[in-house]
Amino acid sequence: MTTRRRRGRVELATARSLREIGDLPKGLGGLAEAALTLAKALDDGAGLSTAAVARELRATMTELAKGGGRDDGPDPIEELVRQLSSPVPAEVGDTEDV
């Protein structure tokens, strides 16, 4: 029989914050898992690295919160691809008039 591990206070608070953020854009699921791993490390006692782990958890949660807000504007990657795909006007062109 597998015993369930009790989650610590930081891990529970992090999970609650992730639920408040809501659906994450593609690619941020791993970051959410990293946040839970960092929170678990703090609950388990991170020793001398407690401050560094706490800073990393704060930075991770900040990034997730930014990504959690939906922006209905243009996708910056699609915009870059569009710009790179458009023809480049020649500054020095043929001498023929068109």
N, C-alpha and C positions, 0 to 999 in steps of 0.2 A: 504494500500500500504506500502510495506517495503522500508525504505530508506536505501541506501547503505552507509556503514561507510567508510569514507576516511581513507586510511592507512597512517600512519606517516612515516617520513623519515627513521627511524631505521628499521621499519617493511618492508618498500619497499627495503631497502638495503639488509636486511636479505633474503628476498624472491629472490632477484636478485642473491645473493651468492649461495643460494640453487639451483637455476637453473643452475648456472655455475658448481656446483659440479656434477650435472647430476643424473643419476639413482643411487639410494642408494641400498646397499645390504639389504637382508631381515633383519628385526628387527630394522632398523634405521629410519623408517617412523615416529615413535612416537617421536624420538629425534628431527627430523625436525620440527614437530608440536610444541614441547617444545621451540625450538629456536624462532619460530614465536610468541609464547605466551610471551616469555621473551622480545622480541623486542617491542611488543605492550605495555608491562608494562613500558618500557623505554620511549616510545612515550607518554604514558598517564601521565608520571611523577611518578617515583617510590619513590619519597620522600627521606627519610633517607636511604633507601636500594638501591639507584641508583647505587652506586659503586659495591655492591654485585651482583645485577642483571646484570650489565655490565660484571663483571668477569665470571658469570655463562654463559652468552650468548657467551662470547669469548671461554670458555672451550667447550661448546656444539658445536659451529661451528668448532673448531679445531678437535673434535672427528668425526664430520660429514665429514670434508675434508679428514681425514685419511681413513675413511670408503669408501669414494667416489672413491679412487684409486683402480683399480682392481689389484688383485694379482693372477696370474695364477698358483701359487705354490700350494702345497698340503694344504687341509683344515686342520687346526690344531686340530679340534674336531675329524674329521675322523681319523687322525693320532693317536690321543690318544686312541680312541676306538680300532683301530687296534693293538696298543701296549698292551692294557689291555686284548684283546681277544687272544693274542698269548700264547702258552704254556710256562710255567715257568720252566726252567731247574732246576732239583733238584740237590742241592749240595751234599746231602747225599742220595745216591740212593740204589737200591737193590744190593745185592752182586752177583746176577747172571750176567754173561757176555752175552751180546746180540749179 
